[in-house]
Amino acid sequence: MGGPPPPVGVTAAVAVLLLAVQLVVIRPVLNRRSDRVLAGETLPRSRTHLFYVAAEVAKAVALITLGVSALGA
């Protein structure tokens, strides 16, 4: 009984990495921006939310791939 096959381990690592990027990099930027907007500042448009959505889509793909890989193992 060894560890998981490489595709399962790699896909799980990708999903965890994407989650970490969302939590450590993207969310703090979004939180600071929303705090400023709620305080009444008028800010230019930001693409940060699009990066968050892209990371979320990539994470969903990674989790689906992880499930398929784990079932096939």
N, C-alpha and C positions, 0 to 999 in steps of 0.2 A: 504494500500500500504506500506508494510514493505520494508526492504532492500533486497538485492539479497540473493538467497538461499546459504547455506554454501558452496556447491561445487564451485559455481561461485566465491565467495569471497576468498576462499582458493587458487583456481587456479590463480586468478588475483594476489594475494599476492606472490605466487611462481614466477610468471613471472616478477613481479617488483623486487623481491629479486635477481633473476638471473641477471637482467639488472644492478642492483646496484653493484653486485659482479664484473660483467664485467667492468663497468665504474670505480669503485673505487679501485679494487684490481688487476685485470688482465691487463687491458690496460696500466696503468702506467708502469708496469714491461716490457711489450712489447715495449712501446715507448722508455724507457731507453735503452733497448737492441738494438733496431733499430738505435737509435742515435749513439751508440757505434760502431755498424757495419758500418754505413755510414761514421763514422770518420776514418775508416780504421783498427779498431781492429779486430783481429781474435779471436772469442769466441767459446767455446765448444758448442755442441748441447744443445738445451733447449726444454723442454717439455711444456713450458708455452703456446705456440700456441695451443697445443692439449687440454689444459684445456679450452682455449677460445672457441675452436670448440665444445667441449663437453657441455659447458654452452650454446652455441648458439643452439645446437640440443635440449637440455633440454628445453630451452626457447620456441623453435618452438613447441615442444610437448605440453608444458603448454598452449600456445596460441591456439593451435588447440583444446585441451581439454576445454579451456575456451569458445571458440566459440560453441562447441557442448553442453556444460553445459548451456550456456546462451540461446541457441535455445530451449533446452528441458525444461527450467524453465517456 
